[in-house]
Amino acid sequence: MTDLDRLAEMAAENLTGESANALLAATPALIAVARAVKRLRPEVLAFAHLMETKLREHDDRSGWNDPSIGDDERDDNLRELWDRLSEEANELDDALRSYVGDEHDDLEDRRDPDYARDAVWEAVDVANFAMMIADVLGGLRTAESTDG
């Protein structure tokens, strides 16, 4: 029995009826998720969290992964994502230039935390559009999503 199994049993002891049964039934899946997360680098988890935060800001928009989209629309969507990725990469370039400055800038003007924050969020935008492209191309399909 693993520490996670023991933790689930302890939690279930404080629950009753269906809640306890549901927790115990979910335990193998929770253990699998915990093991998968544990294998990820902390930086990857932190960056993924930033990516998700930014994506949630736009939950009101239709998604890049709408299953009702046909092949022609998917190609148009891919072109649009590619254009957006290029735009975001240019914005990241601008943000990094603002942060680093050039050799003629005063050292005091460089490395402004506001510029760093802007560059981080532009990097997140670039990563999100790259992820969307990878998804549209089929590179992020899991075994679960391809079984049906």
N, CA, C and O of each residue as an XYZ file, in Angstrom:
592
protein
N       0.843     -1.172      0.000
C       0.000      0.000      0.000
C       0.893      1.243      0.000
O       1.817      1.355      0.805
N       0.607      2.165     -0.907
C       1.417      3.381     -1.012
C       0.923      4.440     -0.033
O      -0.140      4.309      0.574
N       1.729      5.499      0.103
C       1.318      6.622      0.950
C       0.014      7.229      0.435
O      -0.837      7.640      1.223
N      -0.139      7.284     -0.881
C      -1.371      7.844     -1.443
C      -2.576      6.964     -1.130
O      -3.664      7.476     -0.866
N      -2.393      5.641     -1.157
C      -3.484      4.736     -0.778
C      -3.899      4.980      0.675
O      -5.085      5.064      0.995
N      -2.887      5.092      1.549
C      -3.178      5.327      2.960
C      -3.883      6.673      3.163
O      -4.806      6.786      3.969
N      -3.436      7.683      2.425
C      -4.056      8.998      2.520
C      -5.514      8.937      2.069
O      -6.384      9.532      2.705
N      -5.784      8.229      0.987
C      -7.157      8.089      0.504
C      -8.022      7.363      1.518
O      -9.169      7.749      1.745
N      -7.488      6.317      2.128
C      -8.250      5.585      3.142
C      -8.550      6.459      4.351
O      -9.649      6.417      4.904
N      -7.550      7.261      4.761
C      -7.770      8.153      5.891
C      -8.844      9.186      5.556
O      -9.701      9.487      6.388
N      -8.798      9.722      4.351
C      -9.814     10.698      3.939
C     -11.186     10.042      3.880
O     -12.182     10.637      4.291
N     -11.235      8.824      3.371
C     -12.510      8.116      3.244
C     -13.121      7.808      4.607
O     -14.343      7.740      4.740
N     -12.269      7.621      5.629
C     -12.777      7.356      6.975
C     -13.611      8.523      7.489
O     -14.511      8.338      8.309
N     -13.304      9.741      6.996
C     -14.029     10.926      7.442
C     -15.250     11.212      6.571
O     -15.983     12.170      6.814
N     -15.458     10.390      5.573
C     -16.618     10.546      4.695
C     -17.577      9.395      4.951
O     -17.232      8.406      5.598
N     -18.757      9.541      4.442
C     -19.721      8.463      4.615
C     -20.334      8.082      3.283
O     -20.341      8.872      2.339
N     -20.840      6.887      3.216
C     -21.634      6.415      2.088
C     -20.994      6.598      0.730
O     -19.853      6.196      0.501
N     -21.747      7.213     -0.170
C     -21.315      7.348     -1.563
C     -20.048      8.182     -1.700
O     -19.224      7.912     -2.574
N     -19.881      9.193     -0.848
C     -18.677     10.026     -0.924
C     -17.426      9.198     -0.667
O     -16.432      9.325     -1.382
N     -17.476      8.356      0.347
C     -16.327      7.504      0.667
C     -16.072      6.514     -0.462
O     -14.927      6.305     -0.863
N     -17.141      5.904     -0.976
C     -16.980      4.948     -2.084
C     -16.422      5.618     -3.328
O     -15.585      5.046     -4.026
N     -16.882      6.826     -3.603
C     -16.391      7.554     -4.781
C     -14.911      7.867     -4.650
O     -14.154      7.727     -5.611
N     -14.499      8.291     -3.461
C     -13.086      8.580     -3.233
C     -12.237      7.324     -3.399
O     -11.204      7.358     -4.069
N     -12.657      6.235     -2.805
C     -11.894      4.998     -2.917
C     -11.858      4.490     -4.355
O     -10.844      3.949     -4.796
N     -12.949      4.659     -5.081
C     -12.978      4.230     -6.487
C     -12.050      5.090     -7.343
O     -11.468      4.610     -8.316
N     -11.921      6.350     -6.977
C     -11.083      7.264     -7.755
C      -9.608      7.159     -7.394
O      -8.760      7.694     -8.108
N      -9.293      6.485     -6.310
C      -7.918      6.442     -5.822
C      -6.907      5.968     -6.870
O      -5.866      6.610     -7.005
N      -7.146      4.886     -7.619
C      -6.134      4.488     -8.609
C      -5.860      5.583     -9.655
O      -4.714      5.798    -10.049
N      -6.906      6.261    -10.091
C      -6.708      7.342    -11.067
C      -5.943      8.501    -10.440
O      -5.062      9.084    -11.073
N      -6.278      8.833     -9.203
C      -5.573      9.912     -8.509
C      -4.102      9.562     -8.316
O      -3.238     10.428     -8.456
N      -3.815      8.328     -8.003
C      -2.428      7.886     -7.851
C      -1.686      8.012     -9.177
O      -0.542      8.465     -9.209
N      -2.325      7.619    -10.259
C      -1.693      7.734    -11.584
C      -1.390      9.191    -11.915
O      -0.313      9.502    -12.423
N      -2.335     10.086    -11.629
C      -2.120     11.509    -11.880
C      -0.982     12.036    -11.012
O      -0.116     12.763    -11.499
N      -0.978     11.676     -9.742
C       0.071     12.136     -8.843
C       1.445     11.664     -9.315
O       2.416     12.419     -9.260
N       1.525     10.427     -9.775
C       2.809      9.913    -10.275
C       3.245     10.659    -11.539
O       4.423     10.977    -11.700
N       2.294     10.936    -12.432
C       2.621     11.654    -13.666
C       3.092     13.068    -13.351
O       4.065     13.545    -13.935
N       2.409     13.733    -12.438
C       2.780     15.092    -12.069
C       4.145     15.101    -11.384
O       4.955     15.999    -11.616
N       4.391     14.119    -10.556
C       5.659     14.049     -9.837
C       6.846     13.930    -10.794
O       7.948     14.379    -10.477
N       6.621     13.325    -11.964
C       7.706     13.156    -12.934
C       8.018     14.448    -13.694
O       9.076     14.559    -14.314
N       7.112     15.417    -13.650
C       7.330     16.668    -14.375
C       8.252     17.594    -13.588
O       8.216     17.645    -12.358
N       9.069     18.315    -14.325
C       9.933     19.300    -13.689
C       9.075     20.411    -13.090
O       8.041     20.766    -13.655
N       9.495     20.960    -11.955
C       8.724     22.056    -11.339
C       8.527     23.234    -12.291
O       7.478     23.877    -12.278
N       9.538     23.516    -13.115
C       9.427     24.630    -14.061
C       8.364     24.356    -15.119
O       7.655     25.269    -15.543
N       8.252     23.102    -15.545
C       7.238     22.735    -16.535
C       5.847     22.896    -15.923
O       4.943     23.425    -16.571
N       5.674     22.450    -14.697
C       4.384     22.604    -14.026
C       4.021     24.079    -13.850
O       2.880     24.476    -14.086
N       4.996     24.882    -13.437
C       4.733     26.303    -13.226
C       4.371     26.987    -14.539
O       3.462     27.816    -14.577
N       5.077     26.644    -15.615
C       4.799     27.247    -16.917
C       3.446     26.774    -17.446
O       2.696     27.561    -18.023
N       3.135     25.503    -17.254
C       1.830     24.986    -17.675
C       0.708     25.707    -16.934
O      -0.348     25.977    -17.505
N       0.942     26.014    -15.670
C      -0.054     26.754    -14.895
C      -0.262     28.150    -15.493
O      -1.397     28.611    -15.609
N       0.830     28.822    -15.873
C       0.704     30.132    -16.518
C      -0.044     30.020    -17.838
O      -0.880     30.865    -18.158
N       0.258     28.973    -18.604
C      -0.433     28.763    -19.880
C      -1.931     28.602    -19.654
O      -2.736     29.216    -20.354
N      -2.304     27.782    -18.685
C      -3.715     27.551    -18.396
C      -4.387     28.825    -17.903
O      -5.528     29.104    -18.271
N      -3.697     29.595    -17.081
C      -4.242     30.861    -16.597
C      -4.587     31.771    -17.766
O      -5.660     32.375    -17.799
N      -3.683     31.864    -18.713
C      -3.907     32.725    -19.882
C      -5.033     32.170    -20.757
O      -5.863     32.935    -21.248
N      -5.072     30.861    -20.956
C      -6.139     30.267    -21.760
C      -7.517     30.509    -21.133
O      -8.489     30.770    -21.842
N      -7.592     30.422    -19.822
C      -8.880     30.611    -19.134
C      -9.403     32.041    -19.276
O     -10.606     32.276    -19.163
N      -8.504     32.994    -19.523
C      -8.943     34.368    -19.748
C      -9.816     34.470    -21.003
O     -10.575     35.425    -21.171
N      -9.694     33.469    -21.876
C     -10.404     33.504    -23.159
C     -11.382     32.343    -23.303
O     -11.678     31.916    -24.420
N     -11.875     31.838    -22.202
C     -12.820     30.717    -22.249
C     -14.123     31.069    -22.963
O     -14.862     30.176    -23.378
N     -14.404     32.349    -23.105
C     -15.637     32.757    -23.776
C     -15.539     32.622    -25.302
O     -16.549     32.708    -26.001
N     -14.340     32.413    -25.804
C     -14.128     32.277    -27.251
C     -14.247     30.817    -27.675
O     -14.058     29.902    -26.873
N     -14.564     30.620    -28.954
C     -14.594     29.241    -29.449
C     -13.164     28.710    -29.462
O     -12.209     29.459    -29.665
N     -13.039     27.430    -29.245
C     -11.721     26.830    -29.090
C     -11.062     26.458    -30.407
O     -11.718     26.325    -31.440
N      -9.757     26.295    -30.341
C      -8.979     25.858    -31.492
C      -9.259     24.388    -31.789
O      -8.982     23.908    -32.888
N      -9.799     23.687    -30.821
C      -9.964     22.240    -30.920
C     -11.435     21.836    -31.024
O     -11.822     20.768    -30.549
N     -12.243     22.677    -31.636
C     -13.671     22.399    -31.791
C     -13.857     21.162    -32.670
O     -13.460     21.177    -33.835
N     -14.454     20.088    -32.134
C     -14.596     18.846    -32.901
C     -15.559     18.968    -34.090
O     -15.569     18.100    -34.962
N     -16.355     20.020    -34.133
C     -17.306     20.162    -35.241
C     -16.670     20.793    -36.476
O     -17.321     20.915    -37.513
N     -15.412     21.192    -36.374
C     -14.732     21.840    -37.500
C     -14.323     20.795    -38.534
O     -13.753     19.759    -38.192
N     -14.622     21.078    -39.804
C     -14.217     20.189    -40.900
C     -12.773     20.421    -41.293
O     -12.116     21.318    -40.765
N     -12.270     19.600    -42.235
C     -10.868     19.681    -42.640
C     -10.498     21.040    -43.230
O      -9.436     21.579    -42.919
N     -11.370     21.604    -44.087
C     -11.069     22.909    -44.687
C     -10.990     23.992    -43.616
O     -10.088     24.830    -43.631
N     -11.943     23.966    -42.687
C     -11.926     24.936    -41.595
C     -10.713     24.715    -40.695
O     -10.128     25.670    -40.184
N     -10.342     23.452    -40.507
C      -9.177     23.139    -39.678
C      -7.913     23.716    -40.318
O      -7.045     24.239    -39.619
N      -7.810     23.620    -41.650
C      -6.656     24.207    -42.343
C      -6.638     25.723    -42.176
O      -5.582     26.311    -41.942
N      -7.811     26.359    -42.298
C      -7.891     27.809    -42.090
C      -7.513     28.154    -40.656
O      -6.795     29.123    -40.405
N      -8.001     27.355    -39.727
C      -7.689     27.551    -38.317
C      -6.179     27.423    -38.092
O      -5.588     28.214    -37.356
N      -5.569     26.441    -38.715
C      -4.127     26.236    -38.585
C      -3.365     27.450    -39.117
O      -2.405     27.907    -38.497
N      -3.796     27.967    -40.265
C      -3.133     29.160    -40.819
C      -3.279     30.354    -39.870
O      -2.335     31.117    -39.664
N      -4.472     30.500    -39.298
C      -4.702     31.598    -38.359
C      -3.830     31.434    -37.113
O      -3.249     32.404    -36.626
N      -3.742     30.220    -36.605
C      -2.889     29.966    -35.443
C      -1.425     30.244    -35.762
O      -0.691     30.786    -34.936
N      -1.015     29.873    -36.951
C       0.361     30.108    -37.381
C       0.636     31.617    -37.434
O       1.678     32.077    -36.968
N      -0.303     32.385    -38.004
C      -0.154     33.841    -38.047
C      -0.076     34.419    -36.639
O       0.754     35.283    -36.356
N      -0.953     33.931    -35.757
C      -0.961     34.425    -34.377
C       0.334     34.065    -33.651
O       0.848     34.861    -32.865
N       0.862     32.865    -33.913
C       2.133     32.473    -33.314
C       3.239     33.440    -33.745
O       4.057     33.862    -32.928
N       3.255     33.783    -35.029
C       4.269     34.730    -35.533
C       4.118     36.098    -34.871
O       5.110     36.718    -34.490
N       2.876     36.569    -34.734
C       2.628     37.855    -34.070
C       3.118     37.824    -32.630
O       3.780     38.752    -32.165
N       2.783     36.740    -31.930
C       3.188     36.631    -30.532
C       4.701     36.519    -30.393
O       5.279     37.046    -29.442
N       5.346     35.834    -31.338
C       6.813     35.734    -31.305
C       7.434     37.120    -31.482
O       8.430     37.440    -30.833
N       6.852     37.941    -32.356
C       7.348     39.312    -32.526
C       7.138     40.131    -31.258
O       7.998     40.927    -30.879
N       5.990     39.935    -30.602
C       5.739     40.640    -29.344
C       6.714     40.193    -28.259
O       7.155     41.008    -27.448
N       7.053     38.910    -28.239
C       8.047     38.415    -27.286
C       9.404     39.051    -27.575
O      10.113     39.466    -26.658
N       9.756     39.124    -28.846
C      11.016     39.749    -29.243
C      11.071     41.201    -28.752
O      12.079     41.639    -28.198
N       9.984     41.936    -28.960
C       9.931     43.325    -28.502
C      10.054     43.411    -26.983
O      10.773     44.261    -26.458
N       9.350     42.528    -26.283
C       9.382     42.544    -24.821
C      10.781     42.226    -24.290
O      11.241     42.838    -23.326
N      11.452     41.266    -24.925
C      12.810     40.927    -24.495
C      13.778     42.069    -24.785
O      14.671     42.346    -23.984
N      13.607     42.725    -25.916
C      14.465     43.879    -26.229
C      14.248     45.004    -25.214
O      15.195     45.691    -24.832
N      13.009     45.187    -24.785
C      12.735     46.192    -23.758
C      13.401     45.811    -22.439
O      13.928     46.670    -21.732
N      13.376     44.532    -22.117
C      13.958     44.066    -20.863
C      15.480     44.146    -20.871
O      16.088     44.653    -19.928
N      16.087     43.646    -21.936
C      17.546     43.590    -22.001
C      18.136     44.932    -22.390
O      19.220     45.299    -21.936
N      17.420     45.661    -23.231
C      17.961     46.924    -23.719
C      19.076     46.664    -24.712
O      19.251     45.543    -25.190
N      19.814     47.692    -25.011
C      20.984     47.485    -25.864
C      22.214     48.005    -25.144
O      22.130     48.525    -24.031
N      23.342     47.858    -25.789
C      24.608     48.176    -25.108
C      24.740     49.658    -24.770
O      25.611     50.033    -23.984
N      23.891     50.507    -25.351
C      23.984     51.946    -25.098
C      23.072     52.408    -23.963
O      23.143     53.564    -23.547
N      22.223     51.524    -23.462
C      21.317     51.883    -22.371
C      22.074     51.940    -21.049
O      23.073     51.248    -20.854
N      21.577     52.775    -20.155
C      22.082     52.773    -18.787
C      21.752     51.440    -18.149
O      20.671     50.896    -18.373
N      22.657     50.912    -17.366
C      22.387     49.657    -16.668
C      21.165     49.785    -15.773
O      20.434     48.816    -15.571
N      20.939     50.999    -15.229
C      19.794     51.189    -14.343
C      18.467     51.046    -15.084
O      17.451     50.714    -14.473
N      18.466     51.293    -16.398
C      17.236     51.200    -17.180
C      16.921     49.767    -17.588
O      15.801     49.477    -18.009
N      17.876     48.886    -17.471
C      17.685     47.494    -17.877
C      17.055     46.677    -16.762
O      17.025     47.077    -15.598
N      16.558     45.529    -17.161
C      16.075     44.519    -16.225
C      14.951     45.032    -15.318
O      14.855     44.642    -14.154
N      14.123     45.889    -15.849
C      12.957     46.390    -15.128
C      11.988     45.228    -14.899
O      11.670     44.508    -15.845
N      11.508     45.027    -13.660
C      10.596     43.910    -13.389
C       9.317     43.948    -14.231
O       8.766     42.898    -14.560
N       8.843     45.145    -14.580
C       7.654     45.236    -15.438
C       7.941     44.671    -16.824
O       7.097     43.999    -17.417
N       9.138     44.949    -17.334
C       9.525     44.402    -18.637
C       9.664     42.886    -18.559
O       9.293     42.173    -19.491
N      10.200     42.398    -17.443
C      10.340     40.946    -17.268
C       8.964     40.293    -17.253
O       8.753     39.276    -17.914
N       8.026     40.871    -16.503
C       6.662     40.326    -16.435
C       6.027     40.299    -17.829
O       5.402     39.312    -18.215
N       6.194     41.389    -18.573
C       5.639     41.439    -19.927
C       6.240     40.347    -20.812
O       5.526     39.699    -21.578
N       7.548     40.147    -20.703
C       8.221     39.125    -21.512
C       7.743     37.724    -21.136
O       7.558     36.874    -22.007
N       7.545     37.487    -19.850
C       7.054     36.174    -19.413
C       5.689     35.900    -20.029
O       5.460     34.810    -20.553
N       4.774     36.874    -19.976
C       3.425     36.648    -20.513
C       3.440     36.515    -22.029
O       2.609     35.804    -22.594
N       4.369     37.187    -22.692
C       4.493     36.997    -24.143
C       5.028     35.592    -24.445
O       4.613     34.966    -25.420
N       5.939     35.104    -23.618
C       6.436     33.732    -23.792
C       5.300     32.730    -23.603
O       5.227     31.724    -24.309
N       4.420     33.009    -22.651
C       3.258     32.149    -22.424
C       2.348     32.165    -23.651
O       1.854     31.119    -24.072
N       2.126     33.343    -24.222
C       1.300     33.431    -25.436
C       1.904     32.603    -26.574
O       1.193     31.877    -27.267
N       3.205     32.719    -26.757
C       3.891     31.939    -27.800
C       3.683     30.449    -27.544
O       3.348     29.695    -28.458
N       3.882     30.035    -26.307
C       3.740     28.616    -25.969
C       2.308     28.140    -26.204
O       2.099     27.036    -26.706
N       1.326     28.959    -25.847
C      -0.070     28.553    -26.043
C      -0.398     28.369    -27.520
O      -1.056     27.397    -27.889
N       0.048     29.281    -28.360
C      -0.234     29.113    -29.788
C       0.529     27.926    -30.364
O       0.014     27.228    -31.238
N       1.747     27.689    -29.890
C       2.497     26.505    -30.341
C       1.774     25.232    -29.907
O       1.711     24.266    -30.668
N       1.230     25.223    -28.696
C       0.475     24.070    -28.204
C      -0.775     23.842    -29.041
O      -1.102     22.704    -29.380
N      -1.478     24.930    -29.376
C      -2.693     24.807    -30.186
C      -2.363     24.207    -31.557
O      -3.092     23.352    -32.059
N      -1.268     24.659    -32.149
C      -0.851     24.122    -33.450
C      -0.538     22.634    -33.319
O      -0.979     21.831    -34.141
N       0.216     22.268    -32.297
C       0.539     20.857    -32.087
C      -0.727     20.029    -31.913
O      -0.802     18.896    -32.389
N      -1.721     20.591    -31.233
C      -2.975     19.881    -31.015
C      -3.752     19.722    -32.323
O      -4.242     18.634    -32.627
N      -3.865     20.800    -33.095
C      -4.588     20.731    -34.370
C      -3.925     19.712    -35.302
O      -4.611     19.031    -36.065
N      -2.610     19.607    -35.244
C      -1.875     18.645    -36.089
C      -1.951     17.221    -35.557
O      -1.440     16.299    -36.193
N      -2.580     17.025    -34.402
C      -2.754     15.684    -33.860
C      -1.646     15.225    -32.939
O      -1.629     14.065    -32.528
N      -0.730     16.098    -32.611
C       0.404     15.707    -31.781
C       0.127     15.579    -30.307
O       0.981     15.102    -29.560
N      -1.058     15.998    -29.864
C      -1.355     15.944    -28.428
C      -2.457     14.949    -28.104
O      -2.957     14.919    -26.979
N      -2.833     14.150    -29.063
C      -3.908     13.173    -28.813
C      -3.421     12.123    -27.838
O      -2.322     11.584    -27.967
N      -4.262     11.848    -26.866
C      -3.940     10.808    -25.889
C      -4.590      9.513    -26.338
O      -5.448      9.515    -27.221
N      -4.188      8.422    -25.738
C      -4.804      7.127    -26.058
C      -6.288      7.183    -25.792
O      -7.076      6.601    -26.538
N      -6.687      7.886    -24.726
C      -8.099      7.989    -24.373
C      -8.889      8.713    -25.450
O     -10.004      8.307    -25.777
N      -8.311      9.813    -26.022
C      -9.067     10.576    -27.003
C      -9.083      9.923    -28.378
O      -9.899     10.295    -29.222
N      -8.208      8.967    -28.621
C      -8.200      8.297    -29.923
C      -8.905      6.942    -29.890
O      -9.052      6.304    -30.933
N      -9.341      6.492    -28.720
C     -10.031      5.216    -28.617
C     -11.436      5.264    -29.219
O     -11.917      4.270    -29.763
N     -12.099      6.436    -29.117
C     -13.499      6.544    -29.531
C     -13.636      6.644    -30.968
O     -14.754      6.741    -31.476
